[in-house]
C-alpha cells in the first residue's frame, strides 16, 4: 500500500479516477487474453 500526502488537496482528482478505472479495465482485458491463450495452448 502506498500513501501519498498532497498538501492542500481536497479530493483525489477526476483525472486520476479515470486513469485508475482505465488501468483496471486494461488489466482485466490482458488477464482475459492470457487466460484464453493458455486454454488454447493446453487444448493443442
Biopython code that builds the backbone (N, CA, C, O; Angstrom):
import numpy as np
from Bio.PDB.StructureBuilder import StructureBuilder

atoms = [
    (1, "UNK", "N", (0.845, -1.164, 0.000)),
    (1, "UNK", "CA", (0.000, 0.000, 0.000)),
    (1, "UNK", "C", (0.896, 1.233, 0.000)),
    (1, "UNK", "O", (1.914, 1.279, 0.690)),
    (2, "UNK", "N", (0.504, 2.219, -0.777)),
    (2, "UNK", "CA", (1.257, 3.460, -0.858)),
    (2, "UNK", "C", (0.373, 4.606, -0.397)),
    (2, "UNK", "O", (-0.785, 4.709, -0.802)),
    (3, "UNK", "N", (0.909, 5.448, 0.433)),
    (3, "UNK", "CA", (0.178, 6.615, 0.920)),
    (3, "UNK", "C", (0.870, 7.854, 0.372)),
    (3, "UNK", "O", (2.085, 8.011, 0.494)),
    (4, "UNK", "N", (0.080, 8.727, -0.232)),
    (4, "UNK", "CA", (0.623, 9.958, -0.799)),
    (4, "UNK", "C", (-0.013, 11.140, -0.085)),
    (4, "UNK", "O", (-1.237, 11.232, 0.008)),
    (5, "UNK", "N", (0.799, 12.022, 0.407)),
    (5, "UNK", "CA", (0.311, 13.235, 1.070)),
    (5, "UNK", "C", (0.317, 14.360, 0.047)),
    (5, "UNK", "O", (1.350, 14.659, -0.550)),
    (6, "UNK", "N", (-0.841, 14.982, -0.152)),
    (6, "UNK", "CA", (-0.954, 16.090, -1.101)),
    (6, "UNK", "C", (-1.382, 17.331, -0.340)),
    (6, "UNK", "O", (-2.563, 17.502, -0.039)),
    (7, "UNK", "N", (-0.449, 18.179, -0.035)),
    (7, "UNK", "CA", (-0.701, 19.384, 0.742)),
    (7, "UNK", "C", (-1.734, 20.265, 0.046)),
    (7, "UNK", "O", (-1.556, 20.652, -1.110)),
    (8, "UNK", "N", (-2.813, 20.578, 0.757)),
    (8, "UNK", "CA", (-3.843, 21.457, 0.234)),
    (8, "UNK", "C", (-4.848, 20.781, -0.684)),
    (8, "UNK", "O", (-5.776, 21.438, -1.156)),
    (9, "UNK", "N", (-4.696, 19.520, -0.944)),
    (9, "UNK", "CA", (-5.620, 18.815, -1.840)),
    (9, "UNK", "C", (-6.926, 18.528, -1.110)),
    (9, "UNK", "O", (-6.920, 18.156, 0.063)),
    (10, "UNK", "N", (-8.036, 18.702, -1.805)),
    (10, "UNK", "CA", (-9.341, 18.431, -1.204)),
    (10, "UNK", "C", (-10.017, 17.218, -1.837)),
    (10, "UNK", "O", (-11.096, 16.818, -1.400)),
    (11, "UNK", "N", (-9.410, 16.637, -2.845)),
    (11, "UNK", "CA", (-10.002, 15.466, -3.500)),
    (11, "UNK", "C", (-8.933, 14.648, -4.195)),
    (11, "UNK", "O", (-7.762, 15.025, -4.234)),
    (12, "UNK", "N", (-9.355, 13.538, -4.735)),
    (12, "UNK", "CA", (-8.418, 12.639, -5.409)),
    (12, "UNK", "C", (-8.132, 13.110, -6.826)),
    (12, "UNK", "O", (-7.040, 12.879, -7.344)),
    (13, "UNK", "N", (-9.093, 13.765, -7.458)),
    (13, "UNK", "CA", (-8.901, 14.272, -8.814)),
    (13, "UNK", "C", (-9.608, 13.403, -9.829)),
    (13, "UNK", "O", (-9.371, 12.197, -9.895)),
    (14, "UNK", "N", (-10.474, 14.009, -10.618)),
    (14, "UNK", "CA", (-11.257, 13.263, -11.605)),
    (14, "UNK", "C", (-10.362, 12.569, -12.625)),
    (14, "UNK", "O", (-10.650, 11.446, -13.039)),
    (15, "UNK", "N", (-9.286, 13.223, -13.029)),
    (15, "UNK", "CA", (-8.364, 12.608, -13.992)),
    (15, "UNK", "C", (-7.724, 11.353, -13.431)),
    (15, "UNK", "O", (-7.534, 10.372, -14.149)),
    (16, "UNK", "N", (-7.393, 11.381, -12.157)),
    (16, "UNK", "CA", (-6.797, 10.212, -11.517)),
    (16, "UNK", "C", (-7.792, 9.062, -11.443)),
    (16, "UNK", "O", (-7.424, 7.904, -11.640)),
    (17, "UNK", "N", (-9.045, 9.380, -11.162)),
    (17, "UNK", "CA", (-10.080, 8.344, -11.088)),
    (17, "UNK", "C", (-10.252, 7.694, -12.452)),
    (17, "UNK", "O", (-10.337, 6.471, -12.555)),
    (18, "UNK", "N", (-10.304, 8.517, -13.507)),
    (18, "UNK", "CA", (-10.445, 7.977, -14.868)),
    (18, "UNK", "C", (-9.252, 7.101, -15.230)),
    (18, "UNK", "O", (-9.424, 6.017, -15.788)),
    (19, "UNK", "N", (-8.061, 7.557, -14.919)),
    (19, "UNK", "CA", (-6.852, 6.792, -15.226)),
    (19, "UNK", "C", (-6.834, 5.475, -14.458)),
    (19, "UNK", "O", (-6.448, 4.441, -15.004)),
    (20, "UNK", "N", (-7.242, 5.508, -13.211)),
    (20, "UNK", "CA", (-7.302, 4.291, -12.411)),
    (20, "UNK", "C", (-8.309, 3.313, -12.993)),
    (20, "UNK", "O", (-8.018, 2.123, -13.113)),
    (21, "UNK", "N", (-9.495, 3.801, -13.356)),
    (21, "UNK", "CA", (-10.525, 2.942, -13.947)),
    (21, "UNK", "C", (-10.033, 2.341, -15.256)),
    (21, "UNK", "O", (-10.231, 1.151, -15.502)),
    (22, "UNK", "N", (-9.396, 3.146, -16.096)),
    (22, "UNK", "CA", (-8.886, 2.646, -17.378)),
    (22, "UNK", "C", (-7.812, 1.593, -17.152)),
    (22, "UNK", "O", (-7.752, 0.599, -17.876)),
    (23, "UNK", "N", (-6.974, 1.804, -16.165)),
    (23, "UNK", "CA", (-5.925, 0.843, -15.840)),
    (23, "UNK", "C", (-6.521, -0.491, -15.399)),
    (23, "UNK", "O", (-6.034, -1.552, -15.792)),
    (24, "UNK", "N", (-7.564, -0.440, -14.592)),
    (24, "UNK", "CA", (-8.233, -1.659, -14.127)),
    (24, "UNK", "C", (-8.866, -2.391, -15.302)),
    (24, "UNK", "O", (-8.752, -3.613, -15.402)),
    (25, "UNK", "N", (-9.530, -1.660, -16.190)),
    (25, "UNK", "CA", (-10.160, -2.263, -17.368)),
    (25, "UNK", "C", (-9.104, -2.926, -18.247)),
    (25, "UNK", "O", (-9.288, -4.060, -18.691)),
    (26, "UNK", "N", (-8.013, -2.233, -18.496)),
    (26, "UNK", "CA", (-6.931, -2.764, -19.327)),
    (26, "UNK", "C", (-6.337, -4.022, -18.703)),
    (26, "UNK", "O", (-6.080, -5.000, -19.405)),
    (27, "UNK", "N", (-6.120, -4.003, -17.399)),
    (27, "UNK", "CA", (-5.567, -5.160, -16.697)),
    (27, "UNK", "C", (-6.488, -6.365, -16.827)),
    (27, "UNK", "O", (-6.019, -7.480, -17.056)),
    (28, "UNK", "N", (-7.793, -6.155, -16.682)),
    (28, "UNK", "CA", (-8.757, -7.253, -16.810)),
    (28, "UNK", "C", (-8.745, -7.822, -18.223)),
    (28, "UNK", "O", (-8.820, -9.037, -18.403)),
    (29, "UNK", "N", (-8.652, -6.948, -19.230)),
    (29, "UNK", "CA", (-8.617, -7.406, -20.617)),
    (29, "UNK", "C", (-7.362, -8.226, -20.880)),
    (29, "UNK", "O", (-7.421, -9.246, -21.568)),
    (30, "UNK", "N", (-6.243, -7.798, -20.349)),
    (30, "UNK", "CA", (-4.996, -8.534, -20.528)),
    (30, "UNK", "C", (-5.061, -9.897, -19.847)),
    (30, "UNK", "O", (-4.577, -10.887, -20.396)),
    (31, "UNK", "N", (-5.653, -9.956, -18.661)),
    (31, "UNK", "CA", (-5.795, -11.228, -17.959)),
    (31, "UNK", "C", (-6.686, -12.185, -18.737)),
    (31, "UNK", "O", (-6.392, -13.377, -18.821)),
    (32, "UNK", "N", (-7.789, -11.665, -19.313)),
    (32, "UNK", "CA", (-8.678, -12.493, -20.130)),
    (32, "UNK", "C", (-7.937, -13.048, -21.334)),
    (32, "UNK", "O", (-8.080, -14.225, -21.667)),
    (33, "UNK", "N", (-7.149, -12.208, -21.986)),
    (33, "UNK", "CA", (-6.400, -12.630, -23.170)),
    (33, "UNK", "C", (-5.384, -13.708, -22.810)),
    (33, "UNK", "O", (-5.234, -14.686, -23.542)),
    (34, "UNK", "N", (-4.684, -13.536, -21.689)),
    (34, "UNK", "CA", (-3.708, -14.551, -21.266)),
    (34, "UNK", "C", (-4.397, -15.861, -20.926)),
    (34, "UNK", "O", (-3.888, -16.934, -21.253)),
    (35, "UNK", "N", (-5.549, -15.784, -20.273)),
    (35, "UNK", "CA", (-6.295, -16.989, -19.931)),
    (35, "UNK", "C", (-6.750, -17.704, -21.194)),
    (35, "UNK", "O", (-6.636, -18.926, -21.293)),
    (36, "UNK", "N", (-7.266, -16.948, -22.164)),
    (36, "UNK", "CA", (-7.718, -17.541, -23.419)),
    (36, "UNK", "C", (-6.551, -18.212, -24.139)),
    (36, "UNK", "O", (-6.702, -19.320, -24.653)),
    (37, "UNK", "N", (-5.402, -17.562, -24.183)),
    (37, "UNK", "CA", (-4.227, -18.148, -24.831)),
    (37, "UNK", "C", (-3.792, -19.418, -24.112)),
    (37, "UNK", "O", (-3.408, -20.397, -24.752)),
    (38, "UNK", "N", (-3.852, -19.406, -22.801)),
    (38, "UNK", "CA", (-3.475, -20.580, -22.014)),
    (38, "UNK", "C", (-4.407, -21.747, -22.301)),
    (38, "UNK", "O", (-3.959, -22.885, -22.442)),
    (39, "UNK", "N", (-5.698, -21.468, -22.387)),
    (39, "UNK", "CA", (-6.683, -22.516, -22.670)),
    (39, "UNK", "C", (-6.448, -23.086, -24.060)),
    (39, "UNK", "O", (-6.454, -24.304, -24.244)),
    (40, "UNK", "N", (-6.240, -22.206, -25.044)),
    (40, "UNK", "CA", (-5.993, -22.656, -26.417)),
    (40, "UNK", "C", (-4.723, -23.492, -26.473)),
    (40, "UNK", "O", (-4.700, -24.545, -27.110)),
    (41, "UNK", "N", (-3.675, -23.035, -25.815)),
    (41, "UNK", "CA", (-2.397, -23.751, -25.816)),
    (41, "UNK", "C", (-2.542, -25.132, -25.170)),
    (41, "UNK", "O", (-1.967, -26.103, -25.663)),
    (42, "UNK", "N", (-3.290, -25.230, -24.090)),
    (42, "UNK", "CA", (-3.452, -26.500, -23.382)),
    (42, "UNK", "C", (-4.338, -27.480, -24.132)),
    (42, "UNK", "O", (-4.279, -28.680, -23.865)),
    (43, "UNK", "N", (-5.160, -27.001, -25.066)),
    (43, "UNK", "CA", (-6.034, -27.885, -25.835)),
    (43, "UNK", "C", (-5.305, -28.490, -27.028)),
    (43, "UNK", "O", (-5.799, -29.443, -27.631)),
    (44, "UNK", "N", (-4.158, -27.962, -27.371)),
    (44, "UNK", "CA", (-3.430, -28.453, -28.547)),
    (44, "UNK", "C", (-2.629, -29.679, -28.221)),
    (44, "UNK", "O", (-1.954, -30.226, -29.093)),
]
sb = StructureBuilder()
sb.init_structure("model")
sb.init_model(0)
sb.init_chain("A")
sb.init_seg("    ")
for serial, (resi, resn, name, xyz) in enumerate(atoms, 1):
    if name == "N":
        sb.init_residue(resn, " ", resi, " ")
    sb.init_atom(name, np.array(xyz, "f"), 0.0, 1.0, " ", f" {name:<3s}", serial, name[0])
structure = sb.get_structure()
